[in-house]
Amino acid sequence: MAIPRDFINDLVARIDIVDLINHRVPLKKAGKNYSACCPFHSEKSPSFTVSRDKQFYHCFGCGAHGNIIDFVMEYDRLDFIDAIEDLAGQLGLDVPRENGPNKRRDDGLSRDLYQLMEEANHFFQHSLRHHGDKTQVWEYLQQRGLSEEVVTRFGIGFAPPGWDGLLSRYKQHPDNQEKLLTAGMLIAKEGGGRYDRFRDRLMFPIRDRRGRVVGFGGRVLGEGTPKYLNSPETPIFHKGNELYGLYELKQAHRDVDTVMVVEGYMDVVALAQFGIDYAVASLGTSTTAEQFQLLLRNAKRVVCCYDGDKAGTEAAWRALETALPLLKPGDNVRFMFLPQGEDPDSMVRQIGREAFEQRIGEASSLEQFLFARLAENHPNDKGSYAQQAINLIEKIQDSVLQNLLLESLSHTLGMNNADDLKKKLGFTSSTKVQQANAKGLKGRGTPLRLAIALLVQYPQVGYQLIAQPALTQLTLPGIALLNELLALTRQQVFTTAQLLEHFREHSQVTALKKLAQWEHQVADENVEREFKKSLVWLNNQYIDQRYQELSLKQTHTKDERIQLQKLIAIMKAKT
């Protein structure tokens, strides 16, 4: 792991999970814990609990659970590294990195690449205002109706003609040339040497969520090809993870109500020129799952805008299929189709802001688009229509949306209600599966299971506990996990959240998370006593195991004979 374990443990210890969640989901005191309606599934009665003692949350309805890192990853739709950086930012900390075989990337190289990309951006902006061809470029911008204010807001620049406009700035710096090659700004010649990737193009800097330039889109001036040229994948730029214009949108709007997804950079800036400054571009023909997560996290409503031709409809369908598994309560995804041959840039110039925003307001809901497209694909085959609809609806995690679509489908098929439809087609609700998995375990279970559960839920019982050498010799499924936990908690005091974080990459982390929420029916005041009783039982199991091993041997060494006599004495004493 590239981030030091001690830093993660400290982060989990310093941020209180109740305070963190309460800022996003209002919590109410419920005994020694806190509760709320779960933010990860639809429900009327609170089943989401947060424990300050354990620094752990758990939903008894859908099974969602974890520590502060898990919550930020799930609620804000971040990956692990981004969640750590987000939490560290709340404390004003920089995330340290350590060298190792699993290091995420060379951070020294990344810093250099960010710096060089920023320098390239300044070069393009300077060229727009000072290059000999600037008049021609500004005339083009004026023809497109773009003001200097919009050009400045989006940092639009100009890559001058010629093969070494950018390269010439680094003639005396071969190391930087090599890094510009890595950043995709230069291209290597087959016979040696390098040249600029972007030449005689209008340049659109692509920024990440932190505002760093990670790539560029270049539009040809005039009728050349390719019309758009984009940065390739690099160590700092993965186009499926970024959205052009999202950083600028977040700078303009603190609380984003609607975000519209379009295809091109010019669509974004043209719409902004007309006051529709909440559009982003997906940097490709298909919106990825990572981009949808960004969209859903940053806005209350996502409107996907496509051309009205066949290619646009197919792109919209791919977007719908990508979005379905990601939707959670309150998410609102809609689809807007423009007249064939039009794009947002041309359309907003024809009809103006008011009429364009009226079209946005009239965009089809996900449900409307889903069933309309299925009807087109299966005009005379209700069986195929229903089966494809069911296959898609089964992907949805939100029970409210799932049931809404099932009700609509049942009415379309002439059935009385969704229950009849489910029985006929064998529908399995993902929510029911989650709830079945979330019910958890009750009762004491085996002494080994109880020992592990108590140690996970109350890690302090293992602190400075005397060594248990017999348990390291015991042959019992799950004993290795207990020994690992004992060795860890013996050295320092953990919270449940910290302990689970330590095991995040462990093969048994799922089992540990289940045991962390197991209702073992041991009262708090009896935890230490019951834990030690479980250890005694396990030690006795080893005595029985060792007795069986020695009893089955035909011959014994002197030490084994002595050990066997002691075991017999111990076993007699137990009876």
C-alpha positions as CSV (number, residue, x, y, z in Angstrom):
1,M,0.0,0.0,0.0
2,A,1.4,3.4,-1.0
3,I,0.0,5.2,2.0
4,P,1.6,4.4,5.4
5,R,-0.5,2.2,7.6
6,D,0.2,4.5,10.7
7,F,-1.2,7.5,8.8
8,I,-4.4,5.7,8.0
9,N,-4.8,4.5,11.6
10,D,-4.3,8.1,12.8
11,L,-6.8,9.4,10.3
12,V,-9.5,6.9,11.5
13,A,-8.7,7.8,15.1
14,R,-8.8,11.6,14.6
15,I,-12.1,11.9,12.7
16,D,-15.2,11.0,14.7
17,I,-17.6,9.0,12.6
18,V,-20.7,10.5,14.2
19,D,-19.6,14.0,13.4
20,L,-18.6,13.0,9.8
21,I,-21.9,11.3,9.0
22,N,-24.0,13.8,10.8
23,H,-22.8,16.5,8.4
24,R,-24.3,14.5,5.5
25,V,-27.1,12.5,7.2
26,P,-28.8,14.0,10.3
27,L,-28.4,11.5,13.1
28,K,-30.6,11.1,16.3
29,K,-29.4,9.7,19.6
30,A,-30.7,6.1,20.1
31,G,-29.4,4.7,23.4
32,K,-25.6,4.7,23.2
33,N,-25.6,4.8,19.4
34,Y,-27.1,7.1,16.8
35,S,-29.6,6.3,14.1
36,A,-31.1,7.6,10.8
37,C,-32.8,6.5,7.7
38,C,-30.2,4.8,5.6
39,P,-28.6,7.0,2.9
40,F,-27.8,3.9,0.8
41,H,-31.3,2.6,0.3
42,S,-34.9,3.8,0.6
43,E,-36.7,3.2,3.9
44,K,-39.3,4.9,6.1
45,S,-38.1,3.7,9.5
46,P,-34.5,4.2,10.6
47,S,-32.3,1.1,10.4
48,F,-29.0,2.8,9.9
49,T,-27.0,2.9,13.2
50,V,-23.7,4.6,14.0
51,S,-21.5,3.6,17.0
52,R,-19.2,6.2,18.5
53,D,-17.5,3.6,20.6
54,K,-16.7,1.3,17.7
55,Q,-16.4,4.2,15.1
56,F,-18.5,2.0,12.8
57,Y,-21.8,2.2,11.0
58,H,-24.2,-0.5,10.0
59,C,-27.6,-0.7,8.2
60,F,-29.8,-3.5,9.3
61,G,-31.9,-2.9,6.1
62,C,-29.4,-3.2,3.3
63,G,-26.3,-4.4,5.1
64,A,-24.1,-1.3,4.4
65,H,-21.4,-1.0,7.0
66,G,-17.8,0.2,7.6
67,N,-15.7,3.0,9.1
68,I,-15.2,6.6,8.0
69,I,-13.3,5.6,4.9
70,D,-16.0,3.2,3.8
71,F,-18.7,5.8,4.3
72,V,-16.9,8.4,2.3
73,M,-16.1,5.9,-0.5
74,E,-19.8,4.8,-0.6
75,Y,-21.6,8.1,0.0
76,D,-19.3,10.4,-2.1
77,R,-18.5,7.6,-4.6
78,L,-14.7,7.9,-4.2
79,D,-12.1,5.3,-4.6
80,F,-9.9,4.4,-1.6
81,I,-7.0,6.8,-2.3
82,D,-9.4,9.7,-3.1
83,A,-11.3,9.0,0.1
84,I,-8.1,9.1,2.1
85,E,-7.1,12.4,0.5
86,D,-10.6,13.8,1.1
87,L,-10.4,12.9,4.8
88,A,-6.9,14.2,5.2
89,G,-7.9,17.4,3.6
90,Q,-10.5,17.9,6.3
91,L,-7.7,17.9,8.8
92,G,-5.4,20.0,6.7
93,L,-3.0,17.2,6.2
94,D,-1.0,16.1,3.1
95,V,-1.2,12.4,2.4
96,P,2.3,10.8,2.7
97,R,3.5,8.1,0.4
98,E,6.0,5.3,0.9
99,N,8.0,3.4,-1.6
100,G,7.1,-0.2,-2.2
101,P,6.2,-2.8,-4.8
102,N,2.5,-1.9,-4.6
103,K,3.0,1.9,-4.9
104,R,0.2,3.5,-6.9
105,R,2.5,5.7,-8.9
106,D,5.8,7.5,-8.9
107,D,4.7,10.7,-7.0
108,G,7.9,12.5,-7.9
109,L,7.2,12.0,-11.6
110,S,3.6,12.9,-11.1
111,R,4.5,16.2,-9.5
112,D,6.8,17.0,-12.4
113,L,4.1,16.1,-14.9
114,Y,1.5,18.3,-13.3
115,Q,4.0,21.2,-13.3
116,L,4.9,20.7,-17.0
117,M,1.2,20.5,-18.0
118,E,0.6,23.8,-16.2
119,E,3.6,25.3,-18.0
120,A,2.2,24.0,-21.3
121,N,-1.2,25.6,-20.5
122,H,0.5,29.0,-19.8
123,F,2.4,28.6,-23.1
124,F,-0.9,28.0,-25.1
125,Q,-2.6,30.9,-23.3
126,H,0.3,33.2,-24.0
127,S,0.3,32.2,-27.6
128,L,-3.4,33.0,-27.9
129,R,-2.5,36.6,-27.0
130,H,0.9,37.2,-28.4
131,H,1.6,34.8,-31.3
132,G,1.8,36.2,-34.9
133,D,-1.4,34.3,-35.8
134,K,-3.4,35.6,-32.8
135,T,-5.7,37.8,-35.0
136,Q,-6.8,34.8,-37.1
137,V,-7.5,32.8,-33.9
138,W,-9.5,35.5,-32.2
139,E,-11.5,36.0,-35.4
140,Y,-12.4,32.3,-35.2
141,L,-13.4,32.6,-31.6
142,Q,-15.6,35.6,-32.4
143,Q,-17.2,33.6,-35.3
144,R,-18.0,31.0,-32.7
145,G,-19.5,33.7,-30.5
146,L,-17.1,33.2,-27.6
147,S,-16.3,36.2,-25.5
148,E,-12.9,36.9,-23.9
149,E,-14.5,36.3,-20.5
150,V,-15.5,32.8,-21.4
151,V,-12.2,32.1,-23.0
152,T,-10.4,33.2,-19.8
153,R,-12.8,31.2,-17.6
154,F,-12.0,28.0,-19.4
155,G,-8.3,28.8,-19.9
156,I,-8.6,28.3,-23.7
157,G,-5.3,28.7,-25.5
158,F,-3.7,28.3,-28.9
159,A,-1.1,25.7,-30.0
160,P,0.8,27.6,-32.8
161,P,1.6,25.9,-36.1
162,G,5.0,24.3,-36.5
163,W,6.6,21.2,-35.1
164,D,8.4,22.5,-32.1
165,G,6.4,25.4,-30.6
166,L,6.3,23.7,-27.2
167,L,9.4,21.5,-27.6
168,S,11.7,24.5,-28.3
169,R,11.1,25.8,-24.8
170,Y,12.9,22.7,-23.4
171,K,15.8,22.3,-25.9
172,Q,18.3,22.6,-23.0
173,H,16.3,20.3,-20.7
174,P,16.3,16.7,-22.1
175,D,14.8,15.3,-18.9
176,N,11.8,17.6,-19.2
177,Q,11.4,16.6,-22.9
178,E,11.3,13.0,-21.7
179,K,8.6,13.9,-19.2
180,L,6.6,15.8,-21.8
181,L,6.7,12.7,-23.9
182,T,5.3,10.7,-21.0
183,A,2.6,13.4,-20.5
184,G,1.5,13.0,-24.1
185,M,2.5,16.5,-25.2
186,L,5.3,15.3,-27.5
187,I,5.5,12.4,-30.0
188,A,8.7,10.5,-30.7
189,K,9.8,10.2,-34.3
190,E,10.7,6.7,-35.6
191,G,14.1,7.8,-36.7
192,G,14.8,9.7,-33.5
193,G,13.8,13.1,-32.2
194,R,10.5,14.5,-31.1
195,Y,7.8,16.9,-32.2
196,D,4.7,18.7,-30.7
197,R,1.5,16.6,-30.6
198,F,-0.7,19.7,-30.8
199,R,-0.2,22.1,-33.7
200,D,-2.3,25.0,-35.0
201,R,-5.2,24.1,-32.7
202,L,-7.5,25.8,-30.2
203,M,-6.5,24.3,-26.9
204,F,-8.9,23.3,-24.1
205,P,-7.2,22.3,-20.8
206,I,-8.7,19.4,-18.9
207,R,-8.5,19.8,-15.2
208,D,-9.0,17.2,-12.5
209,R,-11.2,17.7,-9.4
210,R,-8.3,19.6,-7.7
211,G,-7.9,22.0,-10.6
212,R,-4.7,20.5,-11.9
213,V,-4.2,20.4,-15.7
214,V,-4.0,16.7,-16.6
215,G,-4.6,16.7,-20.4
216,F,-5.8,18.8,-23.3
217,G,-8.3,18.7,-26.1
218,G,-7.3,20.5,-29.3
219,R,-9.8,21.6,-31.9
220,V,-8.5,22.3,-35.4
221,L,-9.0,25.8,-36.8
222,G,-11.0,25.5,-40.0
223,E,-11.7,22.2,-41.8
224,G,-8.6,20.1,-41.1
225,T,-8.7,16.6,-39.6
226,P,-8.9,15.2,-37.1
227,K,-11.4,17.8,-35.9
228,Y,-10.6,17.0,-32.3
229,L,-7.3,15.7,-31.0
230,N,-7.1,14.6,-27.3
231,S,-4.3,13.8,-24.9
232,P,-3.5,10.1,-24.7
233,E,-3.7,8.1,-21.5
234,T,-0.8,9.1,-19.2
235,P,0.2,8.5,-15.6
236,I,-1.9,11.5,-14.6
237,F,-4.7,11.4,-17.2
238,H,-7.3,8.7,-17.6
239,K,-10.1,10.1,-19.7
240,G,-12.7,7.7,-18.4
241,N,-12.2,9.2,-14.9
242,E,-12.4,12.9,-15.9
243,L,-15.1,15.3,-17.1
244,Y,-14.2,18.4,-19.0
245,G,-15.7,21.5,-17.4
246,L,-16.5,19.9,-14.0
247,Y,-13.9,21.8,-12.1
248,E,-15.1,25.1,-13.7
249,L,-18.7,24.2,-12.9
250,K,-17.8,23.6,-9.2
251,Q,-16.0,26.9,-9.1
252,A,-19.1,28.7,-10.4
253,H,-21.7,26.8,-8.3
254,R,-21.3,25.8,-4.6
255,D,-24.4,23.6,-4.7
256,V,-25.1,22.2,-8.1
257,D,-28.7,21.4,-8.9
258,T,-28.4,20.2,-12.5
259,V,-25.4,19.1,-14.6
260,M,-25.8,18.4,-18.3
261,V,-23.5,15.9,-20.1
262,V,-22.6,16.8,-23.7
263,E,-20.1,15.3,-26.1
264,G,-17.7,18.1,-27.1
265,Y,-15.6,20.9,-25.5
266,M,-17.1,23.5,-27.8
267,D,-20.6,22.5,-26.6
268,V,-19.6,23.2,-23.0
269,V,-18.1,26.6,-23.7
270,A,-20.8,27.6,-26.1
271,L,-23.5,26.8,-23.6
272,A,-21.6,28.7,-20.9
273,Q,-21.5,31.7,-23.3
274,F,-25.3,31.7,-23.3
275,G,-25.4,31.4,-19.5
276,I,-25.9,27.7,-19.3
277,D,-22.8,27.1,-17.2
278,Y,-23.6,23.7,-15.9
279,A,-22.5,21.5,-18.8
280,V,-19.6,19.0,-18.8
281,A,-18.2,16.8,-21.6
282,S,-17.5,13.1,-21.2
283,L,-14.3,13.0,-23.3
284,G,-15.6,10.2,-25.4
285,T,-18.7,8.7,-27.0
286,S,-19.7,6.7,-23.9
287,T,-20.1,7.9,-20.3
288,T,-18.2,5.6,-18.0
289,A,-19.2,4.3,-14.6
290,E,-16.5,6.5,-13.0
291,Q,-17.8,9.5,-14.7
292,F,-21.4,8.7,-13.7
293,Q,-20.3,8.4,-10.1
294,L,-18.7,11.9,-10.4
295,L,-21.9,13.3,-11.9
296,L,-24.2,11.8,-9.3
297,R,-22.0,12.9,-6.5
298,N,-21.9,16.5,-7.6
299,A,-25.5,17.2,-8.7
300,K,-29.1,16.5,-7.8
301,R,-30.1,16.0,-11.4
302,V,-28.0,14.6,-14.3
303,V,-29.3,15.4,-17.9
304,C,-27.6,13.4,-20.7
305,C,-27.8,15.3,-23.9
306,Y,-27.5,13.4,-27.2
307,D,-28.0,13.9,-30.9
308,G,-31.4,12.5,-32.1
309,D,-29.9,10.2,-34.7
310,K,-29.3,6.4,-34.3
311,A,-25.7,6.9,-32.9
312,G,-27.0,9.3,-30.3
313,T,-29.8,7.0,-29.2
314,E,-27.3,4.1,-28.9
315,A,-25.0,6.2,-26.9
316,A,-27.8,7.2,-24.6
317,W,-28.8,3.5,-24.1
318,R,-25.2,2.7,-23.2
319,A,-25.3,5.5,-20.6
320,L,-28.5,4.1,-19.2
321,E,-27.1,0.6,-18.8
322,T,-24.0,2.1,-17.1
323,A,-26.1,4.3,-14.7
324,L,-28.6,1.6,-13.5
325,P,-26.3,-0.2,-11.0
326,L,-25.0,3.1,-9.6
327,L,-28.4,4.8,-8.8
328,K,-29.2,5.3,-5.1
329,P,-32.2,7.0,-3.4
330,G,-32.8,10.6,-4.8
331,D,-30.7,10.2,-7.9
332,N,-32.3,11.8,-10.9
333,V,-31.0,10.9,-14.4
334,R,-32.7,12.2,-17.5
335,F,-32.2,12.0,-21.3
336,M,-32.5,14.9,-23.7
337,F,-32.4,14.4,-27.5
338,L,-31.7,17.2,-30.0
339,P,-33.1,17.3,-33.6
340,Q,-31.0,15.3,-36.0
341,G,-28.0,17.1,-37.3
342,E,-27.9,19.5,-34.3
343,D,-25.5,19.7,-31.4
344,P,-25.8,21.8,-28.2
345,D,-23.5,24.5,-29.7
346,S,-25.6,25.0,-32.8
347,M,-28.9,24.5,-31.0
348,V,-28.4,27.1,-28.3
349,R,-27.4,29.6,-31.0
350,Q,-30.6,29.0,-32.9
351,I,-33.1,29.1,-30.1
352,G,-31.4,30.9,-27.2
353,R,-31.0,30.1,-23.6
354,E,-34.7,30.2,-22.5
355,A,-35.9,27.8,-25.1
356,F,-32.9,25.5,-24.6
357,E,-33.4,25.3,-20.9
358,Q,-37.1,24.6,-21.5
359,R,-35.9,21.5,-23.5
360,I,-33.7,20.5,-20.5
361,G,-36.8,20.7,-18.3
362,E,-38.7,18.5,-20.7
363,A,-36.0,15.8,-20.8
364,S,-37.2,12.2,-20.6
365,S,-37.0,10.5,-17.3
366,L,-34.9,7.3,-17.1
367,E,-38.2,5.3,-16.9
368,Q,-39.6,7.0,-20.0
369,F,-36.5,6.4,-22.1
370,L,-36.1,2.8,-20.8
371,F,-39.6,1.7,-21.8
372,A,-39.8,3.7,-25.0
373,R,-36.5,2.2,-26.3
374,L,-37.6,-1.4,-25.3
375,A,-40.9,-0.8,-27.1
376,E,-39.0,0.2,-30.3
377,N,-36.8,-2.9,-30.0
378,H,-39.6,-5.4,-29.3
379,P,-42.7,-3.9,-31.0
380,N,-44.6,-7.3,-31.3
381,D,-42.9,-9.5,-28.7
382,K,-44.0,-8.8,-25.2
383,G,-42.1,-11.8,-23.8
384,S,-38.7,-10.4,-25.1
385,Y,-39.7,-6.9,-24.0
386,A,-40.5,-8.1,-20.5
387,Q,-37.4,-10.2,-20.1
388,Q,-35.0,-7.5,-21.3
389,A,-36.7,-5.1,-18.9
390,I,-36.4,-7.5,-16.0
391,N,-32.7,-8.1,-16.8
392,L,-32.1,-4.3,-16.6
393,I,-34.3,-3.7,-13.5
394,E,-32.5,-6.4,-11.6
395,K,-29.3,-4.4,-11.7
396,I,-30.9,-1.5,-9.7
397,Q,-29.9,-1.4,-6.0
398,D,-32.6,1.2,-5.0
399,S,-35.8,-0.6,-4.0
400,V,-38.0,2.5,-4.6
401,L,-36.8,2.9,-8.2
402,Q,-36.9,-0.8,-8.7
403,N,-40.5,-1.1,-7.6
404,L,-41.5,1.9,-9.6
405,L,-40.2,0.4,-12.8
406,L,-41.7,-2.9,-12.0
407,E,-45.1,-1.3,-11.5
408,S,-44.8,0.5,-14.8
409,L,-43.7,-2.6,-16.6
410,S,-46.6,-4.7,-15.1
411,H,-49.2,-2.1,-16.3
412,T,-47.6,-2.0,-19.7
413,L,-47.9,-5.8,-19.9
414,G,-51.5,-5.8,-18.7
415,M,-50.9,-7.4,-15.3
416,N,-52.6,-6.3,-12.1
417,N,-49.5,-5.5,-10.1
418,A,-45.7,-5.9,-9.8
419,D,-46.1,-9.0,-7.5
420,D,-47.8,-10.9,-10.4
421,L,-45.0,-9.9,-12.7
422,K,-42.3,-11.0,-10.3
423,K,-43.8,-14.4,-9.8
424,K,-44.3,-15.0,-13.5
425,L,-40.8,-14.0,-14.5
426,G,-38.9,-15.2,-11.5
427,F,-37.7,-11.7,-10.5
428,T,-35.1,-11.6,-7.6
429,S,-34.9,-8.2,-5.9
430,S,-31.4,-7.1,-5.2
431,T,-32.7,-5.3,-2.2
432,K,-34.2,-8.5,-0.8
433,V,-30.9,-10.3,-1.3
434,Q,-29.2,-7.5,0.5
435,Q,-31.7,-7.6,3.4
436,A,-31.3,-11.3,3.7
437,N,-27.5,-10.9,3.9
438,A,-27.9,-8.1,6.3
439,K,-30.0,-9.9,8.9
440,G,-26.7,-11.1,10.4
441,L,-26.0,-13.7,13.0
442,K,-27.7,-14.1,16.4
443,G,-26.8,-16.1,19.4
444,R,-23.5,-17.2,20.8
445,G,-22.2,-19.5,18.0
446,T,-19.0,-21.4,18.5
447,P,-16.5,-20.3,21.1
448,L,-14.0,-19.5,18.4
449,R,-16.5,-17.3,16.5
450,L,-17.5,-15.6,19.8
451,A,-13.8,-14.9,20.6
452,I,-13.2,-13.3,17.2
453,A,-16.4,-11.3,17.4
454,L,-15.7,-10.0,20.8
455,L,-12.1,-9.1,19.9
456,V,-13.3,-7.2,16.8
457,Q,-16.1,-5.4,18.6
458,Y,-14.1,-4.7,21.8
459,P,-10.4,-4.7,20.7
460,Q,-9.3,-3.5,24.1
461,V,-9.8,-7.0,25.6
462,G,-6.8,-8.2,23.7
463,Y,-4.5,-5.4,24.8
464,Q,-1.4,-6.7,26.8
465,L,-3.1,-10.1,27.0
466,I,-0.6,-12.9,27.8
467,A,0.6,-15.0,24.9
468,Q,-1.5,-18.0,23.9
469,P,1.1,-20.4,22.5
470,A,-1.3,-23.4,22.5
471,L,-3.6,-21.6,20.1
472,T,-0.9,-21.3,17.5
473,Q,-0.7,-25.2,17.4
474,L,-4.4,-25.7,17.4
475,T,-5.9,-27.2,14.2
476,L,-9.2,-25.5,13.8
477,P,-10.8,-23.6,10.9
478,G,-10.5,-19.9,11.6
479,I,-7.9,-20.2,14.4
480,A,-5.3,-18.5,12.3
481,L,-7.5,-15.4,12.1
482,L,-7.9,-15.3,15.8
483,N,-4.1,-15.6,16.3
484,E,-3.6,-12.8,13.9
485,L,-6.0,-10.6,15.8
486,L,-4.5,-11.5,19.2
487,A,-1.0,-10.6,18.0
488,L,-2.2,-7.3,16.6
489,T,-4.3,-6.1,19.6
490,R,-1.8,-7.3,22.1
491,Q,0.6,-4.5,21.0
492,Q,-1.7,-1.5,21.0
493,V,-5.2,-0.3,21.6
494,F,-7.5,-0.2,18.5
495,T,-11.0,0.9,17.8
496,T,-13.2,-1.5,15.8
497,A,-12.8,0.9,12.8
498,Q,-9.0,0.9,13.0
499,L,-8.9,-2.9,13.3
500,L,-11.1,-3.5,10.3
501,E,-9.1,-0.9,8.3
502,H,-5.9,-2.9,9.1
503,F,-7.6,-6.0,7.5
504,R,-9.0,-4.1,4.4
505,E,-7.0,-6.2,2.0
506,H,-7.2,-9.4,4.0
507,S,-8.9,-12.4,2.6
508,Q,-11.1,-12.7,5.7
509,V,-12.2,-9.0,5.8
510,T,-15.8,-9.9,4.8
511,A,-16.1,-12.4,7.7
512,L,-14.6,-9.8,10.1
513,K,-17.1,-7.2,9.0
514,K,-20.0,-9.6,9.6
515,L,-18.7,-10.4,13.0
516,A,-18.3,-6.7,13.8
517,Q,-22.1,-6.4,13.6
518,W,-23.0,-9.8,15.0
519,E,-25.6,-9.7,17.8
520,H,-23.7,-12.1,20.2
521,Q,-26.0,-11.3,23.2
522,V,-23.1,-10.7,25.6
523,A,-23.7,-7.7,27.8
524,D,-21.0,-5.1,27.9
525,E,-20.1,-5.8,31.5
526,N,-19.6,-9.5,30.7
527,V,-17.5,-9.1,27.6
528,E,-14.0,-9.6,29.1
529,R,-15.2,-12.6,31.2
530,E,-16.9,-14.3,28.1
531,F,-13.8,-13.6,26.0
532,K,-11.5,-15.3,28.4
533,K,-13.9,-18.2,28.8
534,S,-13.7,-18.7,25.0
535,L,-9.9,-18.7,25.2
536,V,-10.0,-21.3,28.0
537,W,-12.3,-23.5,25.8
538,L,-9.9,-23.2,22.9
539,N,-6.9,-24.0,25.0
540,N,-8.8,-27.1,26.2
541,Q,-9.4,-28.0,22.6
542,Y,-5.6,-28.0,22.0
543,I,-5.1,-30.3,25.0
544,D,-7.6,-32.8,23.5
545,Q,-6.0,-32.5,20.1
546,R,-2.5,-33.1,21.5
547,Y,-3.7,-36.0,23.6
548,Q,-5.2,-37.6,20.5
549,E,-2.0,-37.1,18.5
550,L,0.2,-38.7,21.2
551,S,-2.2,-41.5,21.9
552,L,-2.2,-42.6,18.3
553,K,1.6,-42.8,18.1
554,Q,3.1,-46.3,18.4
555,T,6.3,-45.1,20.1
556,H,7.2,-41.9,22.0
557,T,10.2,-40.0,22.9
558,K,11.0,-39.3,26.5
559,D,9.6,-35.8,26.3
560,E,6.5,-37.0,24.6
561,R,5.9,-39.6,27.4
562,I,6.2,-36.8,30.0
563,Q,3.9,-34.6,28.0
564,L,1.3,-37.4,27.6
565,Q,1.3,-38.1,31.4
566,K,0.7,-34.3,32.1
567,L,-2.1,-34.2,29.6
568,I,-3.7,-37.3,31.2
569,A,-3.5,-35.6,34.6
570,I,-5.0,-32.4,33.2
571,M,-7.9,-34.2,31.6
572,K,-8.6,-36.2,34.8
573,A,-8.7,-32.9,36.7
574,K,-11.2,-31.5,34.3
575,T,-13.6,-34.4,34.9
